[in-house]
Amino acid sequence: MTAQDKNAIAQAEQAEQVARSHGHLVIIGGGEDKQNDMAILKRFVELSGGPDAKIVVITAASSVAVNMWDTYERAFADLGVTRHSHLHLQNRQDANDDRHIRDVADADGIFMTGGDQKRLLAIIGGTALDAAMHAALKLRGACIGGTSAGASAMSGHMLAQGRAELHPEKGSVSLGAGLGFLHKVVIDQHFSERQRLSRLLSVVAQNPYLQGIGIDEDTALVVERGVGIEVVGQGAVTIVDGRTMSTNVAEIANHETPELIDVRLHLLPAGSKYALPGNDGDDARRIPQPLLEFLENITKRNPIS
């Protein structure tokens, strides 16, 4: 067999592997178990390829990055992972460094820790490392995980700051540009524990183009691109859909509570699993019609951006 033949076979095998590996997102609401059964981190490792996978941990969102890395280093080691490393990115220069780009380009799993999502985007948004993460997901079928701030940063529209207490409040929440692994959604975390339904309703009221996703602590929404979703962990995922609602939000003043009529709310507890038509496995139920468009959007295999 000639070298050219061997190269052609290797390229064909790589193409076949990419075709099988759709790529996954593991979007965690924060507070995931890192010491006991570690169900969510275990699932992230499985989707990355198992204990032999190469996993990189990005701590750019955190102001105590070394301490954050220590926690995840222990957790991944306890799960049997031997090839896990820390991407300690302190500025945009680091996020454009060729060494870090190669680390991401070769990774099977890329994990973004919690902290401040604005800090995370200020460091990596629009950099070569950002592009390498998209390529890893979309061309090689890598697994991208993010918890807390790392979860909020997953979408194209990112919940940047703000709060709403008892009721939704116009102008109380601001959005920023996220990493864009998902589109037409906005993600909030620590959802039930910090009573953030009013905050997510505030976002949807002023941005009905977006569907809101609220993820509880120790809970993850797992997205397999082009295939389906599942909810892993101990809590639930809340979906707020205001695309057909009626509202007076454009007529009221800032800090007033808008009228919101016909807002849809879906609750997916841990264990929920749905697949697109044609991808139904033995343990995945067919998606109900009200959720079908959401599933089609969130699993869309967008081109590299």
N, C-alpha and C positions, 0 to 999 in steps of 0.2 A: 504494500500500500504506500503510495507516495505521500510526501508531506502535504501536498495540496489536497489530497483525498482526506487525510486526517483532519486538516483544518476545516474542510467542508462539513465533515461529520461532527466536529466539535461545535461549529456554528449552528448546525441543525439541532443538536441536542440542547444548546443554550436557548434557541428559539422555542423549542418544545417546552422547556422548563418555564420560560416566561409566559407562554400561553397557559400553562397549568396554574401558575402563580398569579392570581389576579391582583394581589396586594391587599393588605388589611390596614384599617385604622382601629386603634384601641383607644377610645376617648373616655377618660376616667374622671369622675366627679370629685376627686381628691380623697384624702384619708384612706387610701387603699391599704389593706392588711399587708404588712411587710415582715411579719414574724411568725405567724401561725400557718394556716393552710395556704395563704397567699394565692387565692384562686385567680385573681385578676392578673397578677404578675406571672403566674404559671401559664395562663392562657396566652399572654404576650410572648413568652418564651416559646411555647408550642407553635404559635403562628409565625415566629421568626425562624423556625427550623429545628427547635429543640436545644438541648444543652450544648451541642457543638456549634451553635450559631454564633456569629460575631455580632455583639451588641454594643452600641455606643450610647452613652448617657449624656445628654446636653443639659447643663445646669444654668444656662444663661439667664433664666428668669429669676434666679435666686441671688440674693445679696450675701448669702452664706454658702457659696457653691461647694466649698470643700466639705463642710458638714453634711450637705445634701448628698454629695457623692459617697461619703462614708456609709450613709444609710442604705443607698441602693447597691453599693458594692457588696455589702453583707447579704442583702436580700437575694441578689442574683447568684452569689456564691452558694448560698443555702439551697438554691434551686438547681445547683449542679452546673451552672454556666461557668466556663473557664476562660472564654475569650470576651470579656467585657471591659470596656475602657471609658475613661472620662474625657469628654470634650469640654475643656475649661475655657469658655469663650468670654473674654472680658470686654471686647470692643469689636467694631466692624472689621478692623484689620485682621483680627483673629478669624473672623467668619469668612474672610477671603484668602486665608493662608492655604497654600497648596497641600500641606500636610493634613490639615483638618478636612479638606475636600476629599482627599484620598480615603481618609478614615470612613467618611459617610458613604462614599462611592462603593466601598467594599462591604458595607455593613448589611447584615440580614435583618437586624432590628435596630430602630432608632427611637430612643425614649427621651421625652422632654419633661423635666421635673416641674414642680410648682414654684411659685414665687409671685412675680408681677408680670402679667402678659405684655404690658407696655414696654417693660425693660427687655423682654424676650424679642419683641418685634424691632425695637430700636437697634438691637445688636445683630440680628440675623435677617430681618426682612429685606428682601431684594438683593441679597448677597449671593456669591457663588455657592455658599453652603446651602442656602435656601433652594437654589436650582438643583443642587446635587440631591437633596432630600426628595424633591419631586421626581427626579429621574429614577432614584432608587425605588420609589413606590410604583411608578407607572411603567417603567421599562423592565425592572428586575423582579417586581412583585415583593418588595421588602415590606416589613411591618413597621408602621409608624405609630408610636404610642405617646400619649400626653396626659398628664394629670393636673388637675386644678388649673393654674395659669396655662400650662401646656395643652390643656383641653380647650380652653377658650380661644387659644391662638390657632386652632385647626381650621376654622372656617374663614372664608374670604371677608366677611363682615364680623369684626371681633367686638365683643362687649368690653369696652375699655375701662369705664368707671361709672360710678353713680349708684344710687340706691332708691328704692321706693318702699315705704313702710306698710301701712295697712291696705292701701289701695294703689292702683296704678296712678302715675303722676306725669303729666306732660313735661318734657324737658328735664326729667330727673336723671336720665341715663344717656351716656354718649357712646358712640361706636367709633371704632378705628379700623384700619386695614389689618386683616389677619394673614395667615400663610396661604390660605386658599386651597387646602386639600378637599374642602367641601364648599359648595356654593348654595346660595338661596336659603341659608340657615344662619342662626346665631346661637351660640352655645353658652349656657351658664352652668356653674358647678357649685358644689356644696348646697344643692338645691333645696331639698326639704329641710335639712339641718339649719340653714340660715333663712328659711322662709322667704324664698326669692321669687315666688310666683308673681307677686305684684311687680317686681323688677322686670321679669320677662314679658309680662303683659304690657308694661310701659314701652318696651322696645317694639313689640309687635303692633301696638296701637299706632305708632308713628312710622312704622316700616312694615306695612302689611305684605309687601313683597317677600319678606323673610318669614320662615317658620322658626319658632323658638324651640330649643331643645334644652331641658333642664335635667341634669344628671346628679343623682344623690351621691353622697360619700360612700366609699367602698363599693362602687357600682361603675360598670363600664358599658358603653355602647360600642359593640364591635361591628365594624362595617367591612364586608368583603365586596370589593368593587365589582359591579356587574352581576352580583349573586344575591346577597341578602344581608340581614342584620341579626344580631342576637344581643341579649342583655345578660351580663355576667356580674355576679357579686351578691350583695345583700339588700340593695334598695330597689329603686325604680328609675325609669326614664320618663319624663313628662314632655309631651309634644304640644305646643300651642300653635294653632293654625288660625290666623285671622284674615285669610285671603278673601273670604266671602262676607266679612263682617260689615256692619254699618257703624259709623262712629262720628262724633262731632269734634274729634281731636283738632281739626284744622280751625275750628271757630273759637275754642276756649283759650284762655291765657295760660302762660307757663305756670307750673306748680298746681294747676287745677286737675281734678280727676275726670278723665274722659268717659263718655258713655260708650259702651262696647256691646253691640248686639250681634248674636250669632257667631261667637268665637268658639271654635272647636278645640277640645282638649282630649288628648289620648294619654293613657297611662300604661306603660309597658313594664311590669315587674320583672325582677331577675328570673331567668328561665325562659322569657319570651324569645321566640326565634321565628323569623319570617323570611321567605325566599321569593324572589321574582318568579313569575310563571316560567316554567321550563327549567327551573333550578331547584325544584322541591325535593329535598332529601327526606329520609325516613323520619327525622325528628323536627322538620320544619313545617309549620302550618302554612297553608296558602294565605296570602295577604288579604285582609278584608278590603273592600273597595275604598272606604274613606282613607285608608293608609297607603293605597297603591301608588298614588302620585308622589307621596313623601318618599317611599322606598325607591321608586324609580329615580328620583332626584338625588337622594343621598348616596346611592350606589353607582351613580353615573361615572363612567370611566372617562373623565375629562382629559383632554390633551395636556401635555406639559405646559405649565404656566410659570 
